[in-house]
């Protein structure tokens, strides 16, 4: 992450850096326990889901057999953040 942008580097070995702008109120955290996992959090569910969709669309694989190239960024879990009581 660099100043309100999420940068995706070395996707499928490409040198191109993909950047997705984070809207105001959306926070981005890299998970320490799981490699290559990120978490998006925020109060506005529309802004958080829109950011997740933009990140997923930025890594869309084109001109390759999609059955073989399964690389990409996928949404694995959705829901509210659990309370820490």
VOVOZA-363898 format. One record per atom (N, C-alpha, C): atom name; residue number from 1; residue in three letters; x, y, z. Coordinates in steps of 0.02 Angstrom, whole numbers, plus 32768, in hexadecimal, padded with zeros to 4 digits. Atoms other than C-alpha are relative to their C-alpha. Layout:
% VOVOZA-363898
+------+-----+------+------+------+------+
| atom |  nr | rest |    u |    v |    w |
+------+-----+------+------+------+------+
|   CA | NUM |  ALA |    X |    Y |    Z |
...
+------+-----+------+------+------+------+
***
This chain:
% VOVOZA-363898
+------+-----+------+------+------+------+
| atom |  nr | rest |    u |    v |    w |
+------+-----+------+------+------+------+
|    N |   1 |  UNK | 802A | 7FC5 | 8000 |
|   CA |   1 |  UNK | 8000 | 8000 | 8000 |
|    C |   1 |  UNK | 802C | 803D | 8000 |
|    N |   2 |  UNK | 7FD8 | 7FC4 | 8005 |
|   CA |   2 |  UNK | 8043 | 80A9 | 7FD3 |
|    C |   2 |  UNK | 7FD2 | 803D | 7FFD |
|    N |   3 |  UNK | 8025 | 7FC1 | 7FFF |
|   CA |   3 |  UNK | 7FE6 | 8146 | 8008 |
|    C |   3 |  UNK | 7FB9 | 7FFD | 7FE5 |
|    N |   4 |  UNK | 8045 | 8004 | 8016 |
|   CA |   4 |  UNK | 7F31 | 8112 | 7FF0 |
|    C |   4 |  UNK | 7FF5 | 7FD7 | 7FC1 |
|    N |   5 |  UNK | 8005 | 802C | 803B |
|   CA |   5 |  UNK | 7F54 | 809A | 7F60 |
|    C |   5 |  UNK | 8015 | 7FBA | 8014 |
|    N |   6 |  UNK | 7FEA | 8045 | 7FF9 |
|   CA |   6 |  UNK | 7F5F | 7FDD | 7F5E |
|    C |   6 |  UNK | 8027 | 7FF0 | 7FC0 |
|    N |   7 |  UNK | 7FD6 | 8010 | 803A |
|   CA |   7 |  UNK | 7FEE | 7FA6 | 7EEC |
|    C |   7 |  UNK | 8006 | 7FB4 | 7FFB |
|    N |   8 |  UNK | 7FFA | 8048 | 800D |
|   CA |   8 |  UNK | 7FED | 7EF8 | 7E9F |
|    C |   8 |  UNK | 803B | 7FF8 | 7FD1 |
|    N |   9 |  UNK | 7FC3 | 8008 | 8026 |
|   CA |   9 |  UNK | 809A | 7EC7 | 7E64 |
|    C |   9 |  UNK | 800B | 7FB6 | 7FEF |
|    N |  10 |  UNK | 7FEB | 8043 | 8014 |
|   CA |  10 |  UNK | 80DE | 7E2E | 7E08 |
|    C |  10 |  UNK | 7FC5 | 7FD0 | 7FF7 |
|    N |  11 |  UNK | 8039 | 802C | 800D |
|   CA |  11 |  UNK | 8034 | 7DEB | 7DD7 |
|    C |  11 |  UNK | 800C | 7FDC | 7FBE |
|    N |  12 |  UNK | 7FF0 | 802B | 8038 |
|   CA |  12 |  UNK | 8052 | 7D5A | 7D5E |
|    C |  12 |  UNK | 8044 | 8010 | 7FE2 |
|    N |  13 |  UNK | 7FBC | 7FF0 | 8016 |
|   CA |  13 |  UNK | 8108 | 7D94 | 7D54 |
|    C |  13 |  UNK | 8006 | 803F | 7FD7 |
|    N |  14 |  UNK | 7FFE | 7FC2 | 8027 |
|   CA |  14 |  UNK | 80DC | 7E39 | 7D01 |
|    C |  14 |  UNK | 8024 | 8036 | 8026 |
|    N |  15 |  UNK | 7FDC | 7FC8 | 7FE0 |
|   CA |  15 |  UNK | 8143 | 7ED4 | 7D22 |
|    C |  15 |  UNK | 7FD0 | 803B | 800F |
|    N |  16 |  UNK | 8031 | 7FCB | 7FF6 |
|   CA |  16 |  UNK | 80A8 | 7F42 | 7D1D |
|    C |  16 |  UNK | 7FE6 | 8001 | 8047 |
|    N |  17 |  UNK | 801A | 7FF9 | 7FBC |
|   CA |  17 |  UNK | 806F | 7F85 | 7DC5 |
|    C |  17 |  UNK | 7FB8 | 8018 | 7FFA |
|    N |  18 |  UNK | 8046 | 7FEE | 8001 |
|   CA |  18 |  UNK | 7FB3 | 7F88 | 7DDA |
|    C |  18 |  UNK | 7FF1 | 8028 | 8040 |
|    N |  19 |  UNK | 8010 | 7FD6 | 7FC7 |
|   CA |  19 |  UNK | 7F70 | 8012 | 7E4C |
|    C |  19 |  UNK | 7FB4 | 8008 | 8005 |
|    N |  20 |  UNK | 8047 | 7FF6 | 7FF3 |
|   CA |  20 |  UNK | 7EC4 | 801E | 7E9B |
|    C |  20 |  UNK | 7FFC | 8034 | 8038 |
|    N |  21 |  UNK | 8007 | 7FCA | 7FCF |
|   CA |  21 |  UNK | 7E94 | 80BE | 7EF6 |
|    C |  21 |  UNK | 7FCE | 7FEC | 8036 |
|    N |  22 |  UNK | 802D | 800E | 7FC8 |
|   CA |  22 |  UNK | 7E48 | 80A8 | 7FA3 |
|    C |  22 |  UNK | 7FD4 | 803D | 800C |
|    N |  23 |  UNK | 802A | 7FC7 | 7FEF |
|   CA |  23 |  UNK | 7DB0 | 8115 | 7FC3 |
|    C |  23 |  UNK | 8007 | 8012 | 804A |
|    N |  24 |  UNK | 7FFB | 7FE9 | 7FBA |
|   CA |  24 |  UNK | 7DA5 | 8178 | 8063 |
|    C |  24 |  UNK | 7FD5 | 7FD4 | 802D |
|    N |  25 |  UNK | 8024 | 8029 | 7FD0 |
|   CA |  25 |  UNK | 7D73 | 810E | 80F8 |
|    C |  25 |  UNK | 800D | 7FB5 | 7FF9 |
|    N |  26 |  UNK | 7FF0 | 8047 | 800A |
|   CA |  26 |  UNK | 7DB7 | 8068 | 80B5 |
|    C |  26 |  UNK | 8048 | 7FF5 | 8017 |
|    N |  27 |  UNK | 7FBE | 8010 | 7FE5 |
|   CA |  27 |  UNK | 7E4A | 801C | 8112 |
|    C |  27 |  UNK | 8018 | 7FBE | 7FE2 |
|    N |  28 |  UNK | 7FE1 | 803A | 801F |
|   CA |  28 |  UNK | 7EC2 | 7F9B | 80CA |
|    C |  28 |  UNK | 8035 | 7FE4 | 8031 |
|    N |  29 |  UNK | 7FD1 | 801F | 7FD2 |
|   CA |  29 |  UNK | 7F22 | 7F1F | 8138 |
|    C |  29 |  UNK | 8019 | 7FBF | 7FE1 |
|    N |  30 |  UNK | 7FE4 | 8041 | 8014 |
|   CA |  30 |  UNK | 7F99 | 7E93 | 8105 |
|    C |  30 |  UNK | 8000 | 7FD2 | 803C |
|    N |  31 |  UNK | 8005 | 8030 | 7FCA |
|   CA |  31 |  UNK | 7F79 | 7DFA | 816F |
|    C |  31 |  UNK | 8045 | 7FE1 | 800D |
|    N |  32 |  UNK | 7FBE | 801A | 7FEF |
|   CA |  32 |  UNK | 8016 | 7DC2 | 81CC |
|    C |  32 |  UNK | 8000 | 7FB4 | 8004 |
|    N |  33 |  UNK | 8002 | 8048 | 7FF6 |
|   CA |  33 |  UNK | 7FDB | 7D10 | 81EC |
|    C |  33 |  UNK | 7FFC | 7FD8 | 7FBF |
|    N |  34 |  UNK | 8008 | 8023 | 8040 |
|   CA |  34 |  UNK | 7FB0 | 7CE2 | 8137 |
|    C |  34 |  UNK | 8024 | 8028 | 7FCA |
|    N |  35 |  UNK | 7FDB | 7FDF | 8035 |
|   CA |  35 |  UNK | 8023 | 7D08 | 80A5 |
|    C |  35 |  UNK | 7FD1 | 8016 | 7FC8 |
|    N |  36 |  UNK | 8025 | 7FE5 | 8039 |
|   CA |  36 |  UNK | 7FDD | 7D73 | 8018 |
|    C |  36 |  UNK | 7FB5 | 8006 | 800D |
|    N |  37 |  UNK | 8046 | 7FF4 | 7FF1 |
|   CA |  37 |  UNK | 7F39 | 7D9B | 806F |
|    C |  37 |  UNK | 7FF9 | 8048 | 8019 |
|    N |  38 |  UNK | 800D | 7FBC | 7FEA |
|   CA |  38 |  UNK | 7EF2 | 7E4A | 8085 |
|    C |  38 |  UNK | 7FBA | 8004 | 801B |
|    N |  39 |  UNK | 8042 | 7FF4 | 7FE4 |
|   CA |  39 |  UNK | 7E5E | 7E8B | 80E6 |
|    C |  39 |  UNK | 7FED | 8049 | 7FF4 |
|    N |  40 |  UNK | 801B | 7FBE | 800A |
|   CA |  40 |  UNK | 7DF3 | 7F20 | 80B9 |
|    C |  40 |  UNK | 7FCB | 800B | 8036 |
|    N |  41 |  UNK | 8030 | 7FF0 | 7FCB |
|   CA |  41 |  UNK | 7D90 | 7F74 | 8144 |
|    C |  41 |  UNK | 7FEA | 8048 | 7FFA |
|    N |  42 |  UNK | 801A | 7FBC | 8000 |
|   CA |  42 |  UNK | 7D23 | 800E | 8155 |
|    C |  42 |  UNK | 7FB8 | 8000 | 8015 |
|    N |  43 |  UNK | 8045 | 7FF9 | 7FEA |
|   CA |  43 |  UNK | 7C7C | 8051 | 818E |
|    C |  43 |  UNK | 7FCF | 7FFE | 7FC6 |
|    N |  44 |  UNK | 802D | 7FFD | 803A |
|   CA |  44 |  UNK | 7C33 | 8069 | 80E0 |
|    C |  44 |  UNK | 8007 | 7FC0 | 7FD7 |
|    N |  45 |  UNK | 7FFC | 8041 | 8022 |
|   CA |  45 |  UNK | 7C0B | 7FBD | 8097 |
|    C |  45 |  UNK | 8004 | 8008 | 7FB5 |
|    N |  46 |  UNK | 7FFE | 7FF5 | 8048 |
|   CA |  46 |  UNK | 7BF5 | 8005 | 7FE9 |
|    C |  46 |  UNK | 8048 | 8010 | 7FEA |
|    N |  47 |  UNK | 7FBB | 7FEE | 8012 |
|   CA |  47 |  UNK | 7CA4 | 8051 | 7FE7 |
|    C |  47 |  UNK | 802F | 7FC5 | 8007 |
|    N |  48 |  UNK | 7FD5 | 803B | 7FF5 |
|   CA |  48 |  UNK | 7CF4 | 7FB2 | 802D |
|    C |  48 |  UNK | 7FF5 | 7FCD | 7FC8 |
|    N |  49 |  UNK | 800D | 8031 | 8035 |
|   CA |  49 |  UNK | 7C9C | 7F40 | 7FAF |
|    C |  49 |  UNK | 8016 | 801A | 7FBC |
|    N |  50 |  UNK | 7FE9 | 7FE3 | 8040 |
|   CA |  50 |  UNK | 7CC3 | 7FB7 | 7F1F |
|    C |  50 |  UNK | 804C | 7FF9 | 7FFA |
|    N |  51 |  UNK | 7FB7 | 8007 | 8001 |
|   CA |  51 |  UNK | 7D7B | 7FB5 | 7F4F |
|    C |  51 |  UNK | 8014 | 7FB7 | 7FF4 |
|    N |  52 |  UNK | 7FF1 | 8047 | 800B |
|   CA |  52 |  UNK | 7D7C | 7EF6 | 7F58 |
|    C |  52 |  UNK | 7FF3 | 7FED | 7FB8 |
|    N |  53 |  UNK | 8010 | 800F | 8045 |
|   CA |  53 |  UNK | 7D2B | 7EED | 7EAD |
|    C |  53 |  UNK | 8034 | 801D | 7FD1 |
|    N |  54 |  UNK | 7FCD | 7FE1 | 802A |
|   CA |  54 |  UNK | 7DA9 | 7F66 | 7E61 |
|    C |  54 |  UNK | 8042 | 7FDB | 8004 |
|    N |  55 |  UNK | 7FC2 | 8027 | 7FF9 |
|   CA |  55 |  UNK | 7E3B | 7F02 | 7EA8 |
|    C |  55 |  UNK | 7FFA | 7FBF | 7FDA |
|    N |  56 |  UNK | 800A | 803F | 8023 |
|   CA |  56 |  UNK | 7DF2 | 7E61 | 7E63 |
|    C |  56 |  UNK | 8000 | 800A | 7FB4 |
|    N |  57 |  UNK | 8002 | 7FF2 | 8048 |
|   CA |  57 |  UNK | 7DD2 | 7EAF | 7DB7 |
|    C |  57 |  UNK | 8044 | 8014 | 7FE5 |
|    N |  58 |  UNK | 7FBD | 7FED | 8016 |
|   CA |  58 |  UNK | 7E84 | 7EF3 | 7DB0 |
|    C |  58 |  UNK | 802B | 7FC4 | 7FF1 |
|    N |  59 |  UNK | 7FD8 | 803C | 800B |
|   CA |  59 |  UNK | 7EC6 | 7E41 | 7DB3 |
|    C |  59 |  UNK | 7FDA | 7FCD | 7FD5 |
|    N |  60 |  UNK | 8026 | 802B | 802D |
|   CA |  60 |  UNK | 7E51 | 7DFA | 7D2F |
|    C |  60 |  UNK | 8031 | 7FE2 | 7FCD |
|    N |  61 |  UNK | 7FD3 | 8021 | 802F |
|   CA |  61 |  UNK | 7EAF | 7D79 | 7CC5 |
|    C |  61 |  UNK | 7FDF | 7FFF | 7FBB |
|    N |  62 |  UNK | 801B | 7FFD | 8044 |
|   CA |  62 |  UNK | 7E97 | 7D96 | 7C0B |
|    C |  62 |  UNK | 802E | 7FDA | 7FD1 |
|    N |  63 |  UNK | 7FDC | 8021 | 8036 |
|   CA |  63 |  UNK | 7ECD | 7D36 | 7B70 |
|    C |  63 |  UNK | 8025 | 7FC1 | 8018 |
|    N |  64 |  UNK | 7FE3 | 803F | 7FE8 |
|   CA |  64 |  UNK | 7EF6 | 7C98 | 7BD4 |
|    C |  64 |  UNK | 7FC6 | 7FD1 | 8010 |
|    N |  65 |  UNK | 8033 | 8031 | 7FEF |
|   CA |  65 |  UNK | 7E97 | 7BF8 | 7BF9 |
|    C |  65 |  UNK | 7FF0 | 8007 | 804A |
|    N |  66 |  UNK | 8012 | 7FF3 | 7FBB |
|   CA |  66 |  UNK | 7E39 | 7C22 | 7C99 |
|    C |  66 |  UNK | 7FFB | 7FC1 | 802A |
|    N |  67 |  UNK | 8000 | 803F | 7FDA |
|   CA |  67 |  UNK | 7E2E | 7B6A | 7CC8 |
|    C |  67 |  UNK | 8045 | 7FEF | 801A |
|    N |  68 |  UNK | 7FBC | 8010 | 7FEC |
|   CA |  68 |  UNK | 7EEB | 7B62 | 7CD5 |
|    C |  68 |  UNK | 801E | 8038 | 802B |
|    N |  69 |  UNK | 7FE4 | 7FC8 | 7FDB |
|   CA |  69 |  UNK | 7F1B | 7C11 | 7D12 |
|    C |  69 |  UNK | 7FCD | 8018 | 8034 |
|    N |  70 |  UNK | 802E | 7FEE | 7FCA |
|   CA |  70 |  UNK | 7EC1 | 7C23 | 7DB8 |
|    C |  70 |  UNK | 801C | 8037 | 802C |
|    N |  71 |  UNK | 7FE3 | 7FCA | 7FD9 |
|   CA |  71 |  UNK | 7F30 | 7CB1 | 7DF5 |
|    C |  71 |  UNK | 7FD0 | 803B | 8000 |
|    N |  72 |  UNK | 802B | 7FC5 | 7FFB |
|   CA |  72 |  UNK | 7ED5 | 7D4B | 7E30 |
|    C |  72 |  UNK | 7FF4 | 8011 | 8048 |
|    N |  73 |  UNK | 8013 | 7FEB | 7FBD |
|   CA |  73 |  UNK | 7E8D | 7DA3 | 7EC5 |
|    C |  73 |  UNK | 7FB5 | 7FF2 | 8006 |
|    N |  74 |  UNK | 8045 | 8015 | 7FF7 |
|   CA |  74 |  UNK | 7DEB | 7D5A | 7F08 |
|    C |  74 |  UNK | 7FE7 | 8015 | 8045 |
|    N |  75 |  UNK | 801F | 7FF2 | 7FC0 |
|   CA |  75 |  UNK | 7D72 | 7D88 | 7F92 |
|    C |  75 |  UNK | 7FF3 | 7FBD | 8022 |
|    N |  76 |  UNK | 8008 | 8041 | 7FDF |
|   CA |  76 |  UNK | 7D7A | 7CFA | 8010 |
|    C |  76 |  UNK | 7FCD | 8002 | 8038 |
|    N |  77 |  UNK | 802F | 7FFC | 7FC8 |
|   CA |  77 |  UNK | 7D0C | 7D3B | 809D |
|    C |  77 |  UNK | 7FE4 | 8046 | 8004 |
|    N |  78 |  UNK | 8021 | 7FBF | 7FF7 |
|   CA |  78 |  UNK | 7C8E | 7DC7 | 80B7 |
|    C |  78 |  UNK | 7FDB | 7FFF | 8042 |
|    N |  79 |  UNK | 8028 | 7FFC | 7FC3 |
|   CA |  79 |  UNK | 7C38 | 7E04 | 8153 |
|    C |  79 |  UNK | 8018 | 8036 | 802E |
|    N |  80 |  UNK | 7FED | 7FCC | 7FCF |
|   CA |  80 |  UNK | 7C3F | 7E78 | 81E8 |
|    C |  80 |  UNK | 803E | 7FE9 | 8028 |
|    N |  81 |  UNK | 7FC6 | 800E | 7FD6 |
|   CA |  81 |  UNK | 7CDA | 7E83 | 8253 |
|    C |  81 |  UNK | 7FE6 | 7FEA | 8045 |
|    N |  82 |  UNK | 8019 | 8017 | 7FBF |
|   CA |  82 |  UNK | 7CC0 | 7E1D | 82F3 |
|    C |  82 |  UNK | 8013 | 802F | 8039 |
|    N |  83 |  UNK | 7FF3 | 7FD5 | 7FC6 |
|   CA |  83 |  UNK | 7CB3 | 7E7D | 8397 |
|    C |  83 |  UNK | 8034 | 7FE1 | 802C |
|    N |  84 |  UNK | 7FCE | 8018 | 7FD1 |
|   CA |  84 |  UNK | 7D45 | 7E70 | 840D |
|    C |  84 |  UNK | 7FEA | 8013 | 8047 |
|    N |  85 |  UNK | 801A | 7FF2 | 7FBC |
|   CA |  85 |  UNK | 7CED | 7E65 | 84B6 |
|    C |  85 |  UNK | 802D | 7FE1 | 8034 |
+------+-----+------+------+------+------+
***
